[in-house]
Amino acid sequence: MATERTDAATYYAPGHVKPSFTFKQYKTNYDVGLALTQLFSGKCAYCESEVGAPNDEEIEHYRPKGGIADDDDHDGYWWLASQWSNLLLSCTGCNQGRKQHLITADMKEENYLALIAAAPRAKVGKHQQFPIGGTRASTPTCDLSREDPHLIDPTERDPKDLLKWSTSSTYSIVLPALNGAVENPYGAATINVCALNRSKLVKARTKLLNQLRLMRNLIFERLESDSSPAAVGAALLGAQMMRSFTNADKPYSAMAQAYVDEFAAELAEWLNKRRVQGGP
C-alpha cells in the first residue's frame, strides 16, 4: 500500500490531469476485508444490513477517494484511500448511487404499493457525497478535524444519540434525533446521503419489526388472560428472547433496540400497575 500511496502522491501533484488515479490495494488485500467484516459483525456500517452476498459487500471510503459531489475542483481524499481509519464495510445500496424509492413515516400500505408500482426516478446513495459543517480538507497537509463531517462514522460517533426510530408507523422508518425542535445535522445527513429509508431496506427492517410486534402482542394477550406467576415468568422469558435481536451481530439491531426498549418499559408499567391493583 505504501507504494500505491507514493504513486498517488506523484499523480496528484500540482498540474495533474483527470481522470482520477486508480486505487487497487485496499480491495485486493484479503486481510483488509476480513478485518472490516469482523469489526462490523458482517453488517453494513451505515444501515446494518447483512453483507457478504455476491456483489453486495464493498470496502467503503468514508471520505471519498475520487472526488466530491457538487465540487468539481476537489480531487477527493486520495491520500486516505488506503488508510485504515477511512475504511468501512458497506452494502451496495448505501455506498453506490442508484435509483431507488424512498419511504416516509406517514406512508400507509396503499401509498407504498402505489409508489413501488412505478419506476424510481431519484438516484440516491452515498457515492461521492460527503457533507461537512466546517472547512473541507483538500490536501494531505489540511487538518481533518476542522471539517466536522455530518455523515456518521459509527466508529467515531454513536448513531444511537443521533437517530431515532418510528416504531409505531406502518413501516420501519429512521429519523434524525432532535436537538430541541431542530433535527440534528448528523442524523439528517446520514439518512439522506445513504438513503436509509430506501424501499428495499425499509421492507427488510419492517419484516423484523413485525416479528417483534407479533412477539409483543402475544406476550400481552397471554398476560391479559393469565397473570399468574407462571405467566409473568413466561412473559419475562419472552422479553429476554426479544432482547436477543438487539445483539451487535444481528441485522438492524439499532432498530430492534429501540422497539425492545419501548416494549420493556411498557411491560414494566403493566406489571407495576398489576401489583398496585393487588393482582397475583
VMD Tcl script that draws the C-alpha trace (Angstrom):
set ca {
  {0.00 0.00 0.00}
  {2.93 2.34 0.67}
  {3.96 2.12 -2.99}
  {0.44 2.95 -4.13}
  {0.33 5.98 -1.82}
  {3.63 7.18 -3.30}
  {2.31 6.70 -6.84}
  {-0.89 8.57 -5.97}
  {1.05 11.47 -4.48}
  {3.04 11.73 -7.70}
  {-0.11 11.62 -9.80}
  {-1.90 14.28 -7.73}
  {0.99 16.71 -7.82}
  {0.03 20.24 -8.94}
  {-0.89 20.34 -12.61}
  {-2.20 16.77 -12.87}
  {-4.88 15.97 -15.42}
  {-8.01 13.98 -14.65}
  {-9.37 11.23 -14.74}
  {-8.50 10.24 -11.22}
  {-5.91 7.74 -10.06}
  {-6.99 4.07 -9.87}
  {-6.64 2.60 -6.38}
  {-6.49 -1.19 -6.04}
  {-4.65 -2.23 -2.90}
  {-7.47 -1.61 -0.43}
  {-9.75 -4.14 -2.17}
  {-7.18 -6.73 -3.26}
  {-5.74 -7.17 0.22}
  {-7.77 -10.03 1.73}
  {-6.85 -9.13 5.31}
  {-8.47 -5.68 4.96}
  {-11.86 -7.10 4.00}
  {-11.66 -9.77 6.68}
  {-10.79 -7.27 9.40}
  {-13.65 -4.96 8.38}
  {-16.10 -7.87 8.33}
  {-15.07 -8.77 11.86}
  {-15.16 -5.17 13.06}
  {-18.71 -4.60 11.81}
  {-20.02 -8.11 12.56}
  {-20.64 -8.71 8.87}
  {-23.06 -5.78 8.64}
  {-23.09 -2.56 6.66}
  {-21.63 0.22 8.80}
  {-24.44 2.57 7.75}
  {-27.68 0.54 7.55}
  {-26.84 -2.67 9.47}
  {-27.90 -4.96 6.65}
  {-26.01 -8.23 6.48}
  {-23.43 -8.15 3.71}
  {-21.45 -10.88 2.05}
  {-23.68 -11.99 -0.81}
  {-22.11 -11.66 -4.27}
  {-21.90 -8.03 -5.34}
  {-23.28 -6.79 -2.02}
  {-20.13 -6.27 0.04}
  {-17.95 -3.24 -0.51}
  {-14.98 -1.69 1.19}
  {-16.24 1.85 1.56}
  {-14.17 5.01 1.76}
  {-15.75 7.20 4.42}
  {-14.12 10.25 2.84}
  {-14.49 9.64 -0.93}
  {-11.22 8.89 -2.68}
  {-12.04 10.04 -6.23}
  {-13.94 13.30 -5.98}
  {-16.60 15.18 -4.04}
  {-20.19 15.65 -5.16}
  {-21.03 19.27 -6.02}
  {-17.34 20.25 -6.02}
  {-15.74 19.59 -9.40}
  {-12.47 21.17 -8.29}
  {-11.90 18.69 -5.46}
  {-9.92 15.55 -6.30}
  {-11.30 13.58 -3.39}
  {-9.38 12.44 -0.33}
  {-6.92 10.43 -2.37}
  {-4.28 10.43 0.37}
  {-6.67 8.49 2.61}
  {-7.52 5.80 0.05}
  {-5.54 3.12 1.89}
  {-5.80 4.50 5.43}
  {-7.45 2.01 7.79}
  {-9.26 4.80 9.64}
  {-11.02 5.81 6.40}
  {-12.35 2.35 5.54}
  {-15.76 0.93 6.46}
  {-17.76 -2.12 5.44}
  {-20.78 -1.18 3.35}
  {-23.58 -2.64 1.27}
  {-24.02 -1.52 -2.33}
  {-27.34 0.18 -1.56}
  {-25.73 2.62 0.86}
  {-22.45 3.08 -0.99}
  {-23.50 3.43 -4.63}
  {-25.76 5.97 -6.30}
  {-28.80 4.10 -7.59}
  {-32.39 4.91 -8.50}
  {-34.49 3.93 -5.51}
  {-37.85 4.68 -3.91}
  {-37.81 6.48 -0.57}
  {-40.40 5.65 2.11}
  {-41.75 8.13 4.66}
  {-43.06 7.63 8.21}
  {-46.64 8.58 7.35}
  {-46.87 6.18 4.40}
  {-49.56 3.51 4.55}
  {-49.58 0.22 2.65}
  {-51.66 1.54 -0.23}
  {-49.28 4.50 -0.63}
  {-46.27 2.19 -0.52}
  {-47.71 -0.14 -3.16}
  {-48.57 2.77 -5.42}
  {-45.07 4.17 -5.07}
  {-43.18 0.99 -5.90}
  {-45.50 0.23 -8.82}
  {-43.77 2.99 -10.75}
  {-40.11 3.03 -11.75}
  {-37.94 5.04 -9.32}
  {-36.62 8.32 -10.68}
  {-34.36 9.63 -7.94}
  {-30.77 8.41 -7.74}
  {-29.83 8.02 -4.09}
  {-26.87 6.59 -2.17}
  {-23.54 7.90 -0.93}
  {-21.28 7.60 -3.99}
  {-19.17 10.82 -3.71}
  {-21.32 12.68 -1.20}
  {-19.55 13.88 1.93}
  {-21.31 16.84 3.60}
  {-19.43 18.76 6.27}
  {-20.11 21.65 8.61}
  {-16.61 23.11 8.69}
  {-13.67 23.66 6.34}
  {-13.05 20.95 3.75}
  {-9.60 19.38 3.56}
  {-8.15 19.30 0.06}
  {-4.53 18.18 0.56}
  {-2.66 15.82 2.91}
  {-1.48 18.80 4.98}
  {-5.00 20.01 5.79}
  {-6.44 19.48 9.27}
  {-9.25 16.91 9.04}
  {-10.52 17.86 12.49}
  {-11.75 21.18 11.07}
  {-14.21 19.50 8.69}
  {-16.95 18.44 11.14}
  {-18.29 15.65 8.91}
  {-22.06 15.33 9.01}
  {-22.03 11.74 7.78}
  {-21.95 9.42 10.80}
  {-18.89 7.21 11.11}
  {-20.09 4.65 13.70}
  {-16.53 4.14 14.92}
  {-16.38 7.83 15.87}
  {-19.97 8.83 16.75}
  {-22.67 6.72 18.41}
  {-25.62 6.62 15.98}
  {-27.96 5.89 18.89}
  {-27.70 9.51 20.01}
  {-28.27 10.90 16.51}
  {-31.01 8.71 15.04}
  {-34.47 7.71 16.23}
  {-36.88 5.07 15.03}
  {-40.52 5.45 14.07}
  {-41.52 2.07 15.52}
  {-45.25 2.88 15.66}
  {-45.64 3.65 11.93}
  {-46.61 1.04 9.35}
  {-43.03 0.74 8.16}
  {-39.71 0.87 9.96}
  {-38.51 4.40 9.28}
  {-35.39 6.04 10.69}
  {-35.49 9.75 11.52}
  {-32.96 12.29 12.77}
  {-32.91 12.74 16.54}
  {-33.94 16.22 17.61}
  {-31.90 18.95 19.25}
  {-34.84 20.66 20.87}
  {-37.17 21.19 17.94}
  {-34.39 21.03 15.34}
  {-33.18 17.92 13.54}
  {-29.54 17.23 14.33}
  {-27.44 17.59 11.17}
  {-25.56 14.30 11.60}
  {-28.64 12.10 11.64}
  {-30.31 14.09 8.86}
  {-27.26 13.96 6.59}
  {-26.64 10.25 7.12}
  {-30.25 9.33 6.37}
  {-30.15 11.44 3.22}
  {-26.68 10.50 1.97}
  {-27.05 6.74 2.48}
  {-30.77 6.63 1.62}
  {-31.56 4.83 4.86}
  {-35.28 4.85 4.06}
  {-35.00 3.30 0.60}
  {-37.77 0.84 -0.14}
  {-35.84 -2.46 -0.14}
  {-34.10 -1.58 3.10}
  {-37.32 -0.43 4.76}
  {-39.01 -3.65 3.67}
  {-36.27 -5.75 5.29}
  {-36.35 -3.73 8.52}
  {-40.14 -3.87 8.65}
  {-40.07 -7.66 8.40}
  {-38.04 -7.75 11.62}
  {-40.18 -5.04 13.23}
  {-43.33 -7.06 12.53}
  {-41.75 -10.12 14.13}
  {-41.08 -8.09 17.26}
  {-44.60 -6.65 17.18}
  {-46.04 -10.15 17.00}
  {-43.98 -11.31 19.97}
  {-45.05 -8.24 21.96}
  {-48.74 -8.80 21.19}
  {-48.60 -12.49 22.10}
  {-46.98 -11.67 25.45}
  {-49.64 -9.11 26.38}
  {-52.51 -11.30 25.15}
  {-51.26 -14.06 27.43}
  {-50.91 -11.74 30.40}
  {-54.39 -10.29 29.91}
  {-55.88 -13.77 30.16}
  {-53.50 -15.17 32.76}
  {-51.44 -13.05 35.12}
  {-50.29 -15.89 37.34}
  {-46.63 -16.01 38.44}
  {-46.01 -18.69 35.81}
  {-47.46 -16.46 33.07}
  {-45.44 -13.49 34.28}
  {-42.32 -15.66 34.22}
  {-43.12 -16.70 30.66}
  {-43.62 -13.05 29.69}
  {-40.24 -12.11 31.12}
  {-38.64 -15.01 29.24}
  {-40.30 -13.80 26.05}
  {-38.94 -10.30 26.68}
  {-35.47 -11.80 27.10}
  {-35.84 -13.60 23.78}
  {-36.80 -10.32 22.12}
  {-33.68 -8.75 23.59}
  {-31.56 -11.24 21.62}
  {-32.45 -9.34 18.43}
  {-30.52 -6.34 19.79}
  {-27.16 -8.14 19.84}
  {-24.46 -6.38 17.83}
  {-24.15 -9.25 15.35}
  {-27.85 -9.13 14.44}
  {-29.11 -7.14 11.42}
  {-30.93 -3.91 12.25}
  {-30.03 -4.25 15.93}
  {-30.37 -0.48 16.49}
  {-33.98 -0.52 15.31}
  {-34.64 -3.64 17.38}
  {-33.07 -1.97 20.42}
  {-35.43 0.99 20.14}
  {-38.50 -1.23 19.87}
  {-37.48 -3.63 22.63}
  {-36.67 -0.74 24.97}
  {-40.17 0.65 24.40}
  {-41.67 -2.78 24.99}
  {-39.64 -3.34 28.17}
  {-40.88 -0.04 29.60}
  {-44.45 -0.92 28.63}
  {-44.17 -4.36 30.24}
  {-42.67 -2.93 33.44}
  {-45.52 -0.41 33.67}
  {-48.12 -3.16 33.16}
  {-46.59 -5.37 35.84}
  {-46.27 -2.49 38.28}
  {-49.87 -1.48 37.72}
  {-50.93 -5.07 38.31}
  {-49.08 -5.17 41.62}
  {-50.61 -1.87 42.74}
  {-54.07 -3.23 41.97}
  {-53.32 -6.25 44.08}
  {-53.06 -8.76 41.28}
  {-51.31 -12.12 41.75}
}
mol new
graphics top color blue
foreach p $ca { graphics top sphere $p radius 0.5 }
foreach p [lrange $ca 0 end-1] q [lrange $ca 1 end] { graphics top cylinder $p $q radius 0.2 }
display resetview
